[in-house]
Amino acid sequence: MPDEPLERLRRFQRDAFPRYRAQFRQLVDDGRPLTLFIGCNDSRIVPYLLTGAGPGELLLVRNVGAFVPPYDQTLDGPQDACGVVPPRGLTQLGTARRWVVFHGTATTTLGSMLFAMATRVIRGHGGITLVADNVVWALFWLLQAAALLRIASPIGKGAGSMFETAAAIVWTVTWAAWVTTHLPLLLKPRADGRPG
């Protein structure tokens, strides 16, 4: 049973991939999905099967409960700072708003996951008790504040860029503080005296 998913991947690579090789090669240069699919993390939800979409057609964002902020057509959202073209689907969220939702969700989920994992790994390998201290909790909540500021950025005409700038500043200061407090842990012997 544990090897079954691995065997399915091998079977796909051997039997199915050759038929789609040209399509996958084209996606390397033109990977711009047309639809953003926001769905629950539930493993029973299979977006490609449900929508009949092929490779490269959906941008998937999975989160607990398929959380999506409320839709408001009057909001005027910011442009993407990373040069990534937002998907054109998901019309119920509107062009500007859907990008803020996508970026805000990524900021929250990916930022929090990276923060938690990196903190745990550095502390674990440093021989430090795996209990979040006040500094870790303060930095974690600052990351959440940055995400909320990012999501709030389309509010009002002039206030949007203010929220977006504030989000970027809080995000940068938080990670700079994290590096300052955690990098030294990698540069000194383990606190418990064990090797590693």
Backbone bond lengths (Angstrom), bond angles and torsions (degrees), N, CA, C in turn:
res aa  C-N    CA-C-N  psi(-1)  N-CA   C-N-CA  omega(-1)  CA-C   N-CA-C  phi
1 M - - - 1.466 - - 1.529 113.10 -
2 P 1.364 119.74 -45.14 1.469 118.86 -178.50 1.527 113.22 -60.23
3 D 1.353 117.72 -30.01 1.459 120.76 -177.46 1.518 113.06 -86.43
4 E 1.345 118.08 -4.24 1.461 120.25 -176.11 1.528 113.39 -60.49
5 P 1.345 120.14 -47.73 1.477 118.70 177.78 1.529 112.30 -60.71
6 L 1.331 116.65 -38.18 1.460 119.88 178.51 1.526 110.63 -63.97
7 E 1.325 116.63 -41.20 1.464 120.48 178.16 1.533 111.02 -64.93
8 R 1.343 117.04 -36.62 1.474 119.98 176.85 1.522 110.89 -64.31
9 L 1.344 116.74 -39.98 1.470 119.72 177.09 1.524 111.02 -63.24
10 R 1.331 116.29 -41.92 1.467 119.23 178.06 1.526 110.90 -63.51
11 R 1.333 116.32 -40.90 1.467 120.77 179.82 1.528 110.38 -64.48
12 F 1.350 116.93 -40.60 1.467 120.04 177.19 1.522 110.40 -61.80
13 Q 1.329 116.36 -47.28 1.459 120.28 -178.38 1.531 110.90 -62.20
14 R 1.319 116.73 -37.96 1.457 121.43 -177.34 1.527 112.57 -78.76
15 D 1.343 117.39 -44.70 1.464 121.14 -170.12 1.525 114.55 -100.33
16 A 1.337 117.64 -42.34 1.464 120.30 -172.19 1.518 113.35 -95.31
17 F 1.316 117.20 -40.25 1.469 119.95 -174.34 1.525 113.81 -56.07
18 P 1.337 119.03 -42.52 1.475 117.95 -179.34 1.536 113.55 -55.64
19 R 1.331 118.06 -32.69 1.474 120.56 179.38 1.520 111.82 -71.00
20 Y 1.334 117.90 -26.00 1.466 122.08 -176.13 1.530 112.81 -108.47
21 R 1.328 117.16 8.18 1.463 121.27 -174.67 1.532 112.09 -53.12
22 A 1.326 117.72 -47.42 1.474 120.99 -178.29 1.529 111.04 -63.33
23 Q 1.337 116.58 -39.83 1.468 120.15 179.77 1.527 110.62 -65.17
24 F 1.317 117.68 -43.46 1.463 120.71 178.55 1.520 111.07 -66.16
25 R 1.340 116.84 -37.85 1.463 120.47 178.38 1.526 110.21 -62.70
26 Q 1.326 117.23 -39.62 1.463 121.43 178.84 1.527 110.51 -65.89
27 L 1.321 118.00 -35.48 1.464 121.94 179.93 1.527 112.13 -66.22
28 V 1.321 117.48 -23.90 1.469 120.34 177.88 1.523 109.82 -61.20
29 D 1.343 116.36 -41.37 1.460 120.82 -178.20 1.515 113.59 -90.75
30 D 1.317 117.67 -23.48 1.463 120.47 -174.95 1.521 110.25 -136.12
31 G 1.327 116.93 60.85 1.457 121.47 -178.93 1.512 112.14 -90.05
32 R 1.322 117.14 72.45 1.466 121.26 -178.99 1.525 109.65 -121.19
33 P 1.317 116.84 93.81 1.467 118.86 179.78 1.523 111.02 -64.27
34 L 1.320 115.84 147.83 1.456 121.29 -178.08 1.523 112.42 -93.17
35 T 1.320 117.57 -14.54 1.460 120.32 -175.31 1.514 111.00 -133.60
36 L 1.327 115.30 132.47 1.462 121.81 173.10 1.521 107.10 -93.55
37 F 1.316 116.73 121.75 1.461 122.39 179.60 1.519 107.71 -109.99
38 I 1.334 117.04 109.71 1.461 121.29 176.99 1.514 107.29 -99.35
39 G 1.319 116.41 119.53 1.454 119.83 -176.43 1.509 111.59 -141.32
40 C 1.300 114.30 169.72 1.460 121.69 179.75 1.526 109.98 -72.97
41 N 1.332 116.66 155.70 1.465 121.50 176.53 1.525 112.86 -68.80
42 D 1.311 117.74 -8.83 1.459 122.98 -177.85 1.529 110.36 -50.49
43 S 1.330 116.72 123.88 1.464 121.43 -176.55 1.530 112.53 -66.48
44 R 1.330 116.91 -14.98 1.470 119.29 179.35 1.519 111.96 -79.86
45 I 1.330 117.27 -11.59 1.462 121.45 177.75 1.525 107.93 -89.69
46 V 1.318 116.60 114.92 1.464 122.08 -178.12 1.530 107.77 -118.09
47 P 1.345 117.49 91.68 1.466 120.73 -173.07 1.527 115.10 -54.27
48 Y 1.327 117.45 -41.97 1.463 119.46 -178.60 1.520 111.27 -66.20
49 L 1.317 116.72 -38.27 1.457 120.80 178.48 1.529 110.60 -69.73
50 L 1.334 116.56 -42.45 1.466 120.78 -178.08 1.522 112.60 -66.79
51 T 1.335 116.76 -37.09 1.469 119.99 -175.01 1.521 113.46 -98.45
52 G 1.319 117.13 -11.19 1.458 119.83 -177.13 1.518 112.28 71.35
53 A 1.323 117.55 19.36 1.463 121.90 -177.66 1.527 110.52 -78.82
54 G 1.318 114.54 153.87 1.449 120.96 177.10 1.514 111.32 -102.76
55 P 1.337 116.55 -177.60 1.469 120.19 179.81 1.521 111.81 -57.20
56 G 1.327 116.08 133.77 1.453 121.66 176.03 1.515 115.54 83.09
57 E 1.328 119.03 -0.60 1.468 121.04 -176.58 1.522 113.30 -89.38
58 L 1.335 117.60 -23.35 1.464 120.62 -177.44 1.526 110.35 -119.88
59 L 1.335 115.76 140.60 1.457 121.41 167.09 1.527 104.38 -103.40
60 L 1.328 116.47 115.97 1.460 120.74 -174.93 1.518 111.37 -95.73
61 V 1.321 115.78 130.69 1.460 122.43 171.26 1.517 105.16 -124.83
62 R 1.320 116.12 113.17 1.461 120.91 -177.72 1.517 108.45 -109.89
63 N 1.314 117.47 132.39 1.452 120.95 175.46 1.515 108.78 -150.40
64 V 1.313 116.33 166.42 1.457 121.13 -177.58 1.524 109.53 -65.26
65 G 1.303 116.97 121.83 1.463 122.00 177.11 1.512 114.71 78.26
66 A 1.331 118.48 7.55 1.466 122.30 -179.50 1.528 111.04 52.07
67 F 1.330 116.99 46.88 1.465 122.83 -178.02 1.518 111.58 -62.10
68 V 1.315 116.71 127.17 1.464 123.15 174.67 1.520 107.22 -137.25
69 P 1.334 118.54 124.85 1.465 120.03 177.59 1.528 111.22 -60.61
70 P 1.326 118.12 158.22 1.461 121.06 -177.72 1.525 112.16 -62.44
71 Y 1.306 114.93 150.90 1.463 122.70 -177.51 1.522 110.79 -88.65
72 D 1.343 115.63 136.60 1.453 120.72 176.99 1.525 107.87 -144.47
73 Q 1.332 117.40 110.10 1.459 121.68 -175.84 1.521 112.89 -65.19
74 T 1.313 118.59 -20.13 1.462 120.51 -175.39 1.520 112.72 -79.32
75 L 1.339 117.21 -12.33 1.461 119.58 -176.70 1.519 110.80 -75.53
76 D 1.313 115.57 138.91 1.454 121.86 -179.71 1.516 107.40 -114.73
77 G 1.330 116.36 106.78 1.455 120.21 -171.74 1.508 114.27 -89.48
78 P 1.325 116.41 165.97 1.455 122.33 -179.06 1.520 111.66 -78.69
79 Q 1.304 115.72 167.40 1.454 121.27 175.32 1.526 108.51 -83.58
80 D 1.323 115.32 162.52 1.455 120.96 178.46 1.525 110.41 -71.49
81 A 1.323 115.96 128.65 1.459 119.92 -179.00 1.522 112.02 -84.14
82 C 1.339 117.31 -12.50 1.464 120.79 -176.04 1.516 112.98 -98.01
83 G 1.309 118.87 -2.08 1.453 120.89 -179.14 1.520 113.66 80.57
84 V 1.322 117.63 9.11 1.454 120.73 179.06 1.519 108.28 -88.39
85 V 1.320 116.23 134.58 1.460 119.83 -179.41 1.517 108.28 -82.16
86 P 1.340 118.21 122.33 1.457 119.27 179.69 1.522 110.52 -68.93
87 P 1.324 117.84 148.34 1.451 120.77 -179.81 1.522 112.02 -62.90
88 R 1.330 116.54 152.55 1.459 120.81 -177.75 1.522 112.92 -93.46
89 G 1.316 117.87 -7.58 1.454 120.68 -179.86 1.512 110.98 -78.78
90 L 1.301 116.91 -160.36 1.454 123.96 178.62 1.521 110.50 53.43
91 T 1.317 115.73 54.01 1.454 121.25 -174.17 1.521 112.54 -62.96
92 Q 1.324 118.25 -23.30 1.462 118.35 -178.76 1.518 112.21 -66.91
93 L 1.334 118.20 -15.44 1.454 119.48 177.87 1.521 112.97 -94.81
94 G 1.317 117.52 -9.84 1.458 119.95 -179.97 1.517 111.18 76.70
95 T 1.309 117.31 154.22 1.463 122.30 -173.76 1.509 112.71 -59.86
96 A 1.313 117.89 -54.30 1.463 120.50 -175.64 1.519 111.20 -71.52
97 R 1.316 116.20 -45.85 1.460 120.33 -174.21 1.522 112.23 -64.75
98 R 1.350 117.34 -38.15 1.461 117.54 -176.41 1.519 111.01 -64.58
99 W 1.367 117.28 -32.67 1.453 118.49 179.83 1.519 110.98 -70.00
100 V 1.332 117.01 -38.62 1.462 120.33 177.38 1.524 109.64 -64.07
101 V 1.342 116.75 -41.13 1.465 120.16 178.16 1.521 109.92 -61.88
102 F 1.334 116.73 -46.17 1.459 120.71 -179.43 1.529 110.30 -61.68
103 H 1.324 116.63 -48.84 1.462 120.27 -177.59 1.523 111.05 -67.47
104 G 1.341 116.84 -40.65 1.460 120.27 178.55 1.519 112.09 -63.55
105 T 1.340 116.15 -40.45 1.462 120.18 178.47 1.524 110.26 -65.91
106 A 1.320 116.48 -43.45 1.463 119.81 178.94 1.520 110.73 -64.04
107 T 1.335 116.36 -41.66 1.462 120.99 178.84 1.524 110.23 -58.76
108 T 1.325 115.95 -45.02 1.460 120.55 -177.25 1.519 111.89 -71.38
109 T 1.337 116.89 -55.01 1.462 119.48 -172.83 1.519 112.40 -72.06
110 L 1.324 117.31 -51.16 1.462 119.29 -177.39 1.530 111.25 -68.71
111 G 1.333 116.56 -41.98 1.459 119.59 179.07 1.511 112.38 -61.80
112 S 1.324 116.33 -45.07 1.469 120.34 -179.36 1.519 111.48 -67.23
113 M 1.341 116.61 -40.64 1.457 120.20 -179.94 1.529 110.75 -65.34
114 L 1.333 116.51 -45.53 1.462 119.98 178.65 1.523 110.54 -61.68
115 F 1.329 116.23 -44.23 1.465 121.22 179.72 1.528 110.36 -58.78
116 A 1.339 116.76 -50.06 1.462 121.02 -176.75 1.529 111.44 -65.19
117 M 1.327 116.59 -45.31 1.466 119.62 -177.53 1.527 111.58 -66.69
118 A 1.331 116.69 -46.22 1.466 119.86 -178.24 1.530 110.47 -64.88
119 T 1.326 116.87 -39.97 1.467 120.41 178.73 1.521 110.25 -62.72
120 R 1.315 116.51 -45.59 1.459 120.93 -178.98 1.522 111.36 -64.67
121 V 1.328 117.26 -44.71 1.465 121.00 -178.46 1.530 110.79 -64.14
122 I 1.324 116.96 -47.33 1.477 119.64 -178.75 1.520 110.55 -63.45
123 R 1.323 116.82 -43.49 1.468 118.97 -179.65 1.526 110.92 -68.90
124 G 1.319 116.51 -39.61 1.465 119.95 178.80 1.514 112.11 -63.32
125 H 1.335 116.60 -47.41 1.459 120.44 179.43 1.525 111.88 -71.81
126 G 1.321 116.79 -20.33 1.460 120.17 177.50 1.516 113.04 -86.68
127 G 1.335 116.97 -1.18 1.456 120.72 179.46 1.512 113.27 72.26
128 I 1.337 116.36 24.77 1.458 121.48 -178.57 1.527 108.16 -99.53
129 T 1.318 116.35 144.60 1.455 121.13 179.16 1.534 110.00 -54.12
130 L 1.317 115.73 133.89 1.459 120.89 -177.40 1.523 111.73 -84.36
131 V 1.315 114.73 60.21 1.453 122.18 176.06 1.521 107.31 -126.84
132 A 1.317 115.68 127.23 1.468 119.10 -178.92 1.520 110.00 -68.76
133 D 1.328 115.60 124.59 1.459 119.78 177.51 1.528 109.54 -87.88
134 N 1.315 116.91 -176.99 1.469 120.86 -177.27 1.526 112.78 -62.19
135 V 1.326 116.86 -35.12 1.468 120.22 179.36 1.523 110.19 -65.23
136 V 1.323 116.58 -46.14 1.469 120.47 179.72 1.528 110.27 -60.84
137 W 1.325 116.55 -45.78 1.468 119.16 -179.84 1.524 111.54 -64.10
138 A 1.322 117.51 -40.42 1.468 120.50 179.14 1.525 110.60 -62.32
139 L 1.337 117.33 -43.49 1.460 120.57 179.20 1.527 111.20 -66.88
140 F 1.322 116.78 -38.67 1.469 120.21 177.93 1.532 110.72 -60.47
141 W 1.328 116.64 -45.69 1.468 119.62 -178.86 1.527 111.64 -70.40
142 L 1.312 117.73 -28.83 1.464 120.15 173.85 1.527 110.59 -65.66
143 L 1.333 117.01 -37.94 1.467 120.03 175.63 1.529 110.90 -61.36
144 Q 1.328 116.36 -40.76 1.469 119.56 178.84 1.530 110.23 -65.60
145 A 1.336 116.32 -37.37 1.465 119.71 178.00 1.528 110.49 -64.18
146 A 1.344 117.00 -39.60 1.468 120.53 177.67 1.521 110.30 -61.39
147 A 1.328 116.75 -41.77 1.462 120.21 179.41 1.527 111.17 -64.46
148 L 1.323 116.98 -42.32 1.468 119.88 179.28 1.531 111.25 -64.97
149 L 1.322 116.51 -39.53 1.471 119.61 176.34 1.526 110.46 -62.82
150 R 1.316 116.40 -38.48 1.472 120.23 179.48 1.522 110.66 -65.50
151 I 1.309 116.79 -42.57 1.471 120.72 179.93 1.522 109.98 -67.57
152 A 1.347 117.18 -33.71 1.465 121.24 -179.10 1.520 113.09 -79.40
153 S 1.331 118.30 -4.89 1.462 121.26 -172.52 1.521 115.67 -59.09
154 P 1.342 121.88 -27.44 1.466 118.14 -179.84 1.524 114.44 -81.72
155 I 1.324 118.44 2.89 1.461 120.38 -178.01 1.527 109.14 -70.81
156 G 1.304 115.87 127.26 1.467 121.04 177.36 1.512 112.74 70.21
157 K 1.301 116.28 166.00 1.460 121.16 -178.32 1.526 111.69 -78.39
158 G 1.322 117.73 -50.47 1.453 120.47 -176.72 1.510 113.72 -91.33
159 A 1.329 116.60 -22.71 1.463 120.28 -175.03 1.515 112.43 -75.77
160 G 1.338 117.49 -20.85 1.458 120.78 -176.09 1.510 112.80 -56.85
161 S 1.325 116.44 -50.07 1.459 118.57 -178.14 1.526 110.58 -68.13
162 M 1.328 117.76 -28.59 1.458 121.01 177.55 1.539 109.70 -64.86
163 F 1.344 116.74 -46.41 1.465 120.76 178.49 1.528 110.83 -64.16
164 E 1.323 115.54 -41.70 1.458 119.81 -179.55 1.531 110.66 -63.94
165 T 1.327 116.85 -43.27 1.461 121.14 177.83 1.521 110.57 -64.25
166 A 1.319 116.67 -42.86 1.469 120.76 178.55 1.531 110.30 -61.69
167 A 1.338 116.32 -41.34 1.465 120.15 178.71 1.523 110.64 -61.13
168 A 1.328 116.58 -44.31 1.465 120.69 -179.72 1.529 111.13 -64.04
169 I 1.331 116.46 -40.30 1.469 120.36 -179.96 1.526 110.46 -66.42
170 V 1.340 116.83 -47.60 1.472 120.25 -179.37 1.523 109.99 -62.10
171 W 1.345 116.79 -43.20 1.465 121.72 179.08 1.536 110.34 -59.23
172 T 1.315 117.07 -48.48 1.464 122.28 -177.17 1.522 111.11 -66.09
173 V 1.325 117.53 -45.53 1.468 121.36 179.42 1.530 110.35 -62.45
174 T 1.330 116.55 -41.06 1.471 120.76 -179.68 1.521 110.57 -61.24
175 W 1.338 116.50 -49.23 1.467 118.92 -178.28 1.526 111.32 -69.20
176 A 1.326 117.97 -34.08 1.468 120.32 176.68 1.532 109.85 -63.64
177 A 1.325 116.22 -42.22 1.470 120.43 178.00 1.524 110.61 -65.29
178 W 1.337 116.54 -38.33 1.468 120.41 178.75 1.523 110.47 -63.53
179 V 1.327 116.95 -46.16 1.467 120.82 179.54 1.527 109.71 -61.79
180 T 1.329 116.17 -42.59 1.466 120.69 -179.41 1.525 111.67 -61.55
181 T 1.326 117.14 -37.60 1.467 119.82 -177.68 1.525 113.29 -86.54
182 H 1.334 118.05 -24.38 1.462 119.52 -174.21 1.534 114.27 -105.17
183 L 1.321 118.70 -26.56 1.458 119.89 178.66 1.531 111.77 -59.04
184 P 1.332 119.29 -42.62 1.474 118.64 178.39 1.530 113.48 -58.27
185 L 1.337 117.03 -27.63 1.466 119.70 179.67 1.525 111.15 -65.86
186 L 1.337 116.76 -28.85 1.463 120.64 179.09 1.522 112.39 -81.03
187 L 1.315 116.31 -18.94 1.458 120.50 -173.62 1.524 114.09 -98.78
188 K 1.314 117.04 4.12 1.473 119.32 179.05 1.531 109.28 -129.18
189 P 1.335 117.12 162.93 1.472 119.99 179.95 1.531 111.00 -60.12
190 R 1.324 114.49 158.20 1.460 119.72 178.61 1.525 111.33 -58.76
191 A 1.313 116.17 144.12 1.466 121.06 -178.75 1.521 112.02 -66.41
192 D 1.348 117.16 -28.07 1.469 119.59 -178.32 1.547 112.77 -91.06
193 G 1.336 116.71 2.53 1.456 120.98 176.31 1.526 115.39 80.32
194 R 1.321 118.39 -4.14 1.461 121.58 179.70 1.525 110.01 -77.76
195 P 1.344 117.20 158.40 1.473 119.26 178.21 1.526 110.39 -70.40
196 G 1.325 115.77 155.79 1.468 120.49 177.23 1.455 110.91 120.10
